[in-house]
Amino acid sequence: MSKIKHAKINDLMGKKGLDAVLISTQGNFSWFSDGGRGHVAMATESSVASFFITRDEVFLITDNIEAQRLKEEELPNLDCVIKEHFWHDRDQRDKIINELCKGKNVGSDTDIKGMTNIAQDIAELRYVLTDVEVSHYKELGKDCGEAIGKVCKSMKPGLSEFEIAGIMAKELYSREITPVVLLIAVDDRVERYRHPLPTNKRVEKYGMIVICGRKYGLIASVTRLFHFGKLSDELRRKHNAVVEVDTAFIAETLPGAVINDIFAIGQKMYADKGFPEEWNYHHQGGPAGYAPRDFVATPGNMNKVLKPQAFAWNPSIKGTKSEDTIITTDGKPEIITTTPDFPMISVKYKDEVWERPDILEI
């Protein structure tokens, strides 16, 4: 595991007056282990193992089902003591934790009696990416952008949303990416629902694919849209507007900028393009990393943009949307989920031209 992460935990312990930290959630497990997968079931935030971290030692607490696999496949360079218990003996697990905690002031990323909840403090440690994480994220983003583009180009009328979801999932898994969010809408459902879980509805003219793909514990978000035949004038007007809103969000995501100020600029762009109320009907995104969003940006949020930090903005106007994942730099943000050979719209913002994905006409 990363000495950088251990040093960050040690620094946090010093600030909070702690002697040890217990990490038990999937995102934090992956963060501390530089990408180890701490899950079996995806539909839970809990990890199948916990890290107990002191200033000088790290202990891995897990059951006998997971211990060998974690050691050999997820954490091959693990430098820690494994505390293993039988899967059916919850009391033994509690005893291990109690013995490790004896005489210590302990912080935890979950609510545990007798421990200080430091979930938000650990989340904030994740915001600034390490060099390794930036490299991993760029690899993930490239693969997500390519995968969703390939699927959009393969679309045929008559496919159901579930079938499209299956094609998308296959494309992601073939790249060793786990789809933790996979939303599909076709035709009128693109307008009706902003979080469209797939159904058996079959596509006739228009479709939207939304993915949050996870690899190395990091999560990249992308939305792409496809249309059979020429777009209507109204859909063209809406999509041209939403990519301008997205461009404003992206371009203003600079180190030191305040989330509240970026949000206000996005709101103004919605209004300038003739859609002043649309921001009310779906969240606009925010910082990303070991969760699809570390938090959702809102008016009044005074957090500052850090560097390097991942963001995924996702403005939408009824019937269309624009979304990519970016990483902040010393200069302009880098879009890491670009899709090769996909139609683009050139958007001029503050004397600079940005390329944003158009709707693919098939």
N, C-alpha and C positions, 0 to 999 in steps of 0.2 A: 504494500500500500504506500501511498505517497507520504513522504516525510513532510511535505508542505501541508497536507491535511491535518496530520498529527500536530504540527506546530500551530495551526489555526485553532484547533481544539484546545491546546494548552494555553494559548493566549486568551481564549474565551473563559477557560476555567479561572485564570488569574483575575480577569475582570469581574467575574460573577462570584468569586470566593468559593469555588468548587474544588473538590479533590478528584472527581471522576465524572465521566459522562457515559450514559447508556443510550445507544442508538438502536432503534428497533423498527424504523419505517423503511420502505423500499427505496425511496428517493435518497435518503441519507445514507443507507447502506451502500448504494451504488456510488454516491459521491465520495464517501470515505475510502472505499476500496478501489477507486479509479475505474469504475465500470462493472464491478461484479454484480451479477443478477441475484438479488435476494428474495425473489418471488418464486412461488409455484403457481398459485392462483393469481390471475391478473386483476380480479375484481376485488381487491383489497389493498389498503395502503400498508398493511403490516408485512414485515419481512419474516422469512422462515428462520432467521438467525439474528442475533443481536451482537453488537460490539460493545464491550465494556472497556473504556479508555481511561487510563491514568496518565500521569505525566511521563512515565517511563515504560509502561507496558500496555499491551492490547490483548484482550481476551475475546474469543469468539464463542458465544453461547448458542448451542443448537442441539437438535435431537439426533438420534442415531440413524434416522432416515436420510438426513441432509448432510451430515458431517463430512463423509468421504467425498461426495460429489462436489461440495463447496471447496474443499481443500484441493482436489485434483483438477477441477474444471473452471471454477469461477475465481478462485483465489490462489493460483499456483505459486505465487511469490509471497504468500502470506507469512508475515513475521509476527506470529502471536501464539498464545496458548489457547488450545481448543478445550472448551468445557462442554462435554457431551453428556446427554441424558437420554434415557429411553423415551420414545415418542409418547408413551402412555403415562409417564410419570411427571405430571405437572408440578407436584410437590418438590421433586428433585430439582427442577429448573428454578423454582422459587428459592430453594435452599442455596443453590449456586450463586444466585444474584445476591441473596442476603449476606452470604459469607464475603463476597467481593465488596459489598457496600459497608461492611462493619467498620464503624469508626470514621466513616467518610461522609462528607457533604456531596451529594450526587445530583447531577442534573440529567434530565431525560427529554427525549423528543416526543414522548407521549405522557399522558396523565397517569402517574403512578404515586400512590400514597407514600409520603415521606421523602419524595424527590421534588426538585424544582423543575417546573416545565420550562425548557429552554428551546422549544420547537422553533419559535420565530428567530431566536438568536442564531441557531444553526442554519436556518434557511438563508439568513443574511450572509453567512460565511460562503454560501454557494454562489452568490451573485457574480463575483469577479472570477472569471474562468482562468485556469492555469493554461500554460502553453500546450500541455497534452490534451486538455479538454477542448481547446480551440481547434487543434488538429482533428480530434475525434468528431467534433461538431461539423467541421467542413466536409469531412468524409460522409457523415450521415446526411447532411443537407444536400450534397451532390446526388447521392443515391435516391433520396426522396423525390427530388425534383425530376430526375430522369424517370423514375418509376411511374409517377403520376402522369407525366407526359406520354409515356408509352401506352398507358391504359386509356387515356383520353383518345389517342389516335386510333385505338383498336375498337372503339365503340360502334355498335350497329343498332339500328332501330329494333325494338322488340325485346331487348335485354331487360330483365327485372332489376330493381335496385339491389336485391339480395345477390343476384348473379354478378352485377358490377362490383359489389363489395367483395365477393369471392375472388374475382379477377384481380382487384387491387391488393387484397391481402396476400394472394399468391405471389404477386410481383414484389411486394415488400419482404415477405419471408424468404424469397429466393436471394435477397440481398442481406439476409441475416438481420432484418429489421422487424420489430414487433409493432403491429398497429394497435396503439392503446386508445386511439379515437379513430373511427371510420364512419363518416356520415355521407349518405348518398341521397340526393333528391333529383327527381326528373319532372319535367313539365310544370304543372301548376304547383307541385310541392316545393319547387325552388322559391316561389313567391310566398307560399303559405307558412313555411317553417324555416327558422334560422338554425335550428339544431335538428336536422332531419335524420333520424335513425332509418336505416333501409327498410323497405317494405317489398311486397310482391308486385308493386306497380311497375308497368313496363314503359320504357322510354319511347316516345314518339318523335319529339323534336329537340329537347333541351335537357341538359343534365349538369349537375354539380357534384364534384368529388372533393371531400375534405378529409385530410389525414393528419394525425399526429403519430409520427413514427419514432420508436425508441431503439437505440443501440448505445452500448456503453453507459446505459442509464440515462443518457441525454435524450431529449425529445425535440424533434423538429416538426413544425406545423406548416402545411401548404394547402391551398385551395386552387383548383383549376375548374374551368367550365368548358363545355363543348355544346355545339349546336349543329343540327343537320340542316344545311341550307343557310340562306342569308338571314342575318339578324333583322328584327323589326327596328324601326326608327326609335321607338321608345326604349327598347332594351339597349340599343347602341348609346342613347343619351344617358341612361342610368350607369352603364358600365364605364363610359368615359368619365363620368363624375366620380364614381367610387375609386377609380385608380388615381385620380387627382388627390382625393382625400388620403389614400394610402401613401402616396408619394410625400405628402406633407408630414404625415406621422413619421415615416422612415427618415426623411431628410432632417427632421428636427431632433432625432434621437442621437444627440451628441453628448459626450462626457460632460457632466456638470449641469446639464439641462434638468429642469424640474418637471416631474410627470404632470403636475397640474397645468403647467404652461404649454407643454406639448399637447395635452388634451384640449386645451382652449383653442389652439391653432387648428386642430382637427375639426372641432365644432364649427369654427368660422368657415373652414373650407366646405363643410357640408352645406352651410347656409349660402355661401357664395355660389355654389353650384346648383342651388335651387331645391335643396333637400334639408331644410334646417332642423327637422324633427327626427330624422332617421337614426341618429346616434342613440336615441332613447330605446330603440327596439332590439338592440343586441349590444353586448359588451364589445369594446374596441380592441381587446388584447392587452398585452403588457409584457413584462420580463418573463423569460423562459429559461429552461435549464433541465433540472431533474424532475420537473413537473411541466405539464403543458403550458401553464402560466404560474410563475411564482406568486404573483398576485395580479388581479385585474385592475388596470388603470381606471381611475375615476376622477372626477373634478374634486379638487381639494387635496389630492395626494401630493405630499411635499417631498417624497423620495426623489433623490437625484440619480440620473443615469451614471453608471460606472463604466469602467473600461478594463479589459474587454468583457462585455456583458451581452447576453443574447436577449433579443426581443422578438415577439411575433405580434404584429398589429393585424387586425382583421376587420376593417370597416366593411359595412354592408349597406346596401340600399335595396329595398324590396325587389327580389328577383335577381340580385347579383351580389358579388362579394370579391374582395381582393385580399390575398394573404400570402406572405412569405416569412421566413425566419431570417433575421439579420444578426450580425455581431458588430458591436461598436468598436471603433478604432481611434487612432489619433486624428484621423480625418473623417471622411464620410463613412457611414455604416456600410458594411459589406453584406450583400444579399447572398446567402449561402445555399438557397434552395432553388436556384435558377433551373429552368427547363429548356434543354437544347431544342432548337428547331421548332419553337412554339411561337405563334404570332404575338407580337409585342406592340405596345402603344408608347410612343415617345412623349413624355410629360416634362414640360419645362417648369422648373420651380426655382425661384431665386437665382436666375441666370445659369442654372445647371440643368442638364437634360438627364432624366431618369427613364429607364425602360421598365414598364410594368406589363404583366401578362394580359393579353386580350382574351376574348372568348374564341376558342378554336372552332372554326367553321369547317364542317366535314362534308 
